[in-house]
Amino acid sequence: MKRTIIPFGPQHPVLPEPLVLDLILEDERVVDAVPTIGYIHRGLEMMVERVEYTEMGFVAERICGICSFMHGMGYCVSLEAIMNVEVPERARWLRIIWAEISRVQSHLLWLGLGADAFGFENLFMHCWRMREEILDIFEKTTGGRIIHSVNRIGGVKRDVSDAELAAIVVKLEELGKAFEKTANVFGKDPSIRHRLSGVGVLSADDARAVDAVGPMARASGVVMDTRLSGTYGYDQVDFEPVTETAGDCLARVVVRMREVQQSIGLVRQAVEKMPKGEGMPLENKPRGNPVGETYTRLEQPRGEVLYYVKANGTKNLERFRARTPTFANIPAMIKLVRGCDLADVPNIILTIDPCISCTER
């Protein structure tokens, strides 16, 4: 049978990211896919050689706009580990609150893009309208809608009043109730189930074999979430990873929908358990220059992100490396694309929630 090679990306009506795949087809069946990355490589990791470590956190945030808060947090906790800096309790809780709000806005953005990919413009608009309300919360509490710059080595820059935190919980719970109607459409509409159910199935064994992370792994029944380690304050909240067992595109949608509601609940728990009263310490500033190296893991909306930082006692770090969840999930995506129909390729790619900006940092 004659084979055809079709270039897929970097520009495509369905793809929000400049991913490039060479699809090898036999009729309408994909028999192989060859990814090419590097089109938007920016060399951010190399900038540690000329940007002082106190300012490098602002660069780390710009690895990705959608995950910006958690990239900044990951950089700061890495330096805090090297420099033995204790983060004030209220600052730790504020980080959890902002991290989980970040997870909500990321999943809402992705659900909207997914709806757009399989032709539901109304769902796209509803998801992004709700995401705008989350961005309003970020703007009010951090000053930025996309890049927040509130993480500091040793804590956070800004406080949020108790009254404002209570109002945020009320707002998020209202949003969660409104989201239930949208989630009901995603989960039960027959046309969506027809497009996604049974498509791109990744078994639990295959997920482990290709080292899938985040919702990609949890949708296949793999209980994997770095928040289970209890670090950075997660040991003080009630938390169980959201999992599904089908491992298909629909399961990956369902996991993210359930995580939206879970993150709202985690914000509520954090607000209830954090010490009350404004004016409490938010930052313990480090002294001197960092010496040593560390390895940090965080659970971003897309999955586990790894940071490696090496410092040599000068104002500039010697090494800064980030392995992002999309980079980890590309092998799983290639495995799922092989053997699928050409029409299913966009949905399979989108269900890993690709972020090429993160991948090509």
N, C-alpha and C positions, 0 to 999 in steps of 0.2 A: 504494500500500500504506500502511495506517495505521501511524503511528509512535507509540511509547510511550516516555515518559521515566521511568526507574526510578532513584531515588536509591540509591547504593551507598556505604555508610559514613555517618558515622564509626564506628558500631558494626556489626560483622558477625562472625558466628561464625568466619570464616576469617582475617580481617585482624587482625594483632597491632598495627597502627598506625591512628590515627584519620584515615585518608585519606578524602576525600569525592570521589566521582565522580557526575556525572549521566550515566547511560547512555541513549543514544537508540537504541531498538530498532526493527527491522522483523522481526516474529515473534521468533525466537530469535537473530537476527543483530544484532550491535552495529554501527551505522553511524557513531556518533560518541560521544565521551566528553569531558565538560567537567570538568576538575579544579577543586576549590576548596580552597585552603590558607589557613591563618591561625587555625584553631580553637584551637591551643595556643601561639600566639606569645607568647614570654616577654620579649622585648626585651633579651636578654643582650648584644648588641653595643653597646647604648646605655649599658650600665653602666660602660664605660670612663671616662665623664665624672665618675663619683663613686667609683670603686674605684681605688685606687692600682695602678700597673703591676706592682708586686711581688706583689700579691695577685690580680690579674686572671687569672692562670693557673689558679687554683682555680675561677673562674667558667667559663673556657673548657672545663675538663674536664667541666662539667655541661651542655655543649651536648648530649651524648649519653652515656648510661651504657655502652653497648656499645663505643663508640669512645673512651672517656674518656681512656685513656692517650695516644693519638695526638693528640687535641685539645690536651692539655696539652703534649705534645712540640712540636706545631706552633706554639703560642703562644711557647714558650721559644726555639725556633730562630729565630723571627722577631725577637725582642728581641735575641738574640745577634748576629744579622746587623747590626742597627742600632747596637749598642753595641760591636761588634768584640770580643766575648768569645770566647776560645778554650776549647772544652770538653775536659777531660782525656780521654785515650784510653780508659781503663777505663770512664768514664761513657758515651762514645759506644757502646761495645760493649754495655753494659747496656741502653741505649735500644733497640738493635737487637733484643736478646733479648726484652725486654718487648713491643716492637712486634709481633714475629712470634708470640709467645704470644697476644697480643691478637687477631691475625688468626685463629689456630686457634680460639679460643673463640667469636669472632664467626661464623665459618663453621659451627661445630658448632651454635650456636644457630639459625642460619638453616636448616640442613638439617633440624633437628628440626621447626621451624615448617612447612617445606615438606612433610615427611612427614605431619604432622598435617592439612595442607590437603587432601592427596589420600587421606586415610583410613588411613594406616599408623601406628597408635598405638604399636606396638612399636618401630618405627624412631625415632619421636619420643622415646620414653623412653631408647633406647640413646644417641642423640646427646646428649641433655641429661645423661645420667649421665656420659658422657665429658667434657662441658663442666664439670661440677662438679669433676672432677679438675684441670682447668686453673685454675678459680677458686681451688682449694686452693693451687696454686702461687703465684698472685698474692697470696693472703692471707698466705702464709708469707714472701714476699720483699718485699712492699710494705706490708703491714698492712691492705690493703683488697681486697675481692672485686670491687667495681664501680668505685668512685672511689679512685684509688691515691695521688695527690698526691705522687709521688716526683720529678717533673720540677721543676727549678729553673732560673732563668736563669743559665746558666753550667755546668750539669751536672745531677747527680741527688742526691737527699737520702740515699739508702740504698745500702749496698754489699751484695753477696751473696758469701758465702765460696766459694772454689774447690770445696770439697767439696760444698756445696749446689748449685752449678752443675752439677757432674758428675752429681749425683743427679737433677737436673731433666732432663738429657739422657736418662738411663736411663728415667725415667718417661715422657717424651714418646715415646721409641722404642717402649716397651711399648704405649703408647696408640695409636701409629701402626699397629702390627701388629693390634691389636684392631679398629681402624677399618677395616682392609682388608675384614673380613667384612661390616661395615655398608655400606661403599661398593659391595661386590659386589651387594648387594641393590638399592641405588639404580640401579646401572648395568645390571643384567640382568633384574630382575623384569619379566615381560611386562605386568602391569597398570600398572606405573609408566611403562614405555615407551609404552603405549597412551595414557596421560593426557598425557604430556609431549612425546613425539617428534613433530616436525612442527608443534607448536603454538607460536604466537608467534614466527615466524621473522623475525629481523632480519638482513638481509644486511650485508656489510662496508661497502658503499657507503652504505646507509641509516644504519648505525652512525656513520659519519663525518659524514654530513649532519646528524644530530641531536645530534652531539657527545656520544655515549654514552661512559661512562668505566667503568673497573674491569672486573670479570668480565662485565658486560653487553657491553662492547666486545670483550673478549678471546674470548668465546664465539662471536663472529661473525668471528673470524680477524684482528682488528685488534690488532697488536702495540703495545700502549699500557700503559706502567707507569712511573711516575715513578722507581721504584727503578733503572731503567736509566741514569738520569743519574749514578749513582754517588755522590750526595751522602749525607751523614750516615753514612758508613762502608760503604755498599753497594758501593763500588768494590773492597773488599777481600774480597768473598765471591763464589763462583761462582753466578751467577743468570741464568736465562732465563725470561721471562714464560710462564705457562701459557696456551695458546690451544686453541680448538676451531674448527671451520669451519662446523658445521651452523647455528649461530645461533638454535636453538630453545630451548625451556624446558629440555629434557634437557641440551643443551650447557652451559647456564649452571649446572646442577647439577654436571655433570662437572668444569667448571673449578674450582668451589669445593672439590670433593672432592680434586682433585689439588693444589690450593693448600694444603690442610691438611698433606699429606705434604711439600710443598716447604718450608713454614714450619718444620716440625720439623727438616728438614735444614739450614735457615739458622741455627736456634738452635744446632745441633751445630757448625756451622762457626764461629759467633761465639765459642762457649765454647772451642774449640780454638785460635783465633787471638788472643784477647784477652790482654793482659798478665796474668800470674799474680801472686797475692799480695795479700792484704787490706791495708788501711791506705794504699793509694795515693790520690792526690788524686782527688776526685770532683766538685769544684766550684770554678770560678774566679768569685768574686762580682764583679758589675759595680760600677763606681764612677760616682756622679753620676746624673743623669736622662737618659733617651734623647732624642736629637734626630735626626730623619730619618724616612724611610719605606722599607718593604720589601714584597716580594711573595714568598711562600713556597709551595712545592708539596710535598705528601706523598702517599704511596699508602696510604690507609686500606683496611680490609677491603672496603668497598663501592666503592672507586675513588678517583680523584684528588680531593683536597681542597685548596682555595686559601685562603690567608690574606693579607689586606692589613692592615698596621699602619702608622699614622702617629703620630709622637711629636713634641712641640713643646718639649721641655726641662723640662716640669713633671712632677709625680708622677703625673699622669693623662694617659693617651694621648688624642690627638685623635680617632683613628679606629681601629676594629678591625672587620674584616669577614671573614666566612668563607663561602665557597661550597662547600657540602657535596655529596658524590657523588649523593645521592638527588635533590637539587634539579636536578642536571645530567641525571639519567636519567629524570625525569618526561616530557620530550618523547618519548623513545624508548618509554616505557610507553604513552603515549597513541597513538602510531603503531601499536603492536602490538595494542592493544585494538580499534581500528577494524577492522571486518571479521571479528572472531572470534565464536565462539558465546558466548552468555551464560554457559554452564557453565565456559568456559575463562578467564573474566575473573579469578577469584581466583588461579589458578596463574600467569597472566601477570604480575599485579601483584606477587606474592610473589617471582618470579624476578629482579626488580630489587633485591631485598633492601631494601625501603623502610624508611627511618627518618624519620618525620615530625618527631620531636624535633629531629633535625639540620636538617631543612629549614626549620623554623619557629623557629630559634634566636632 
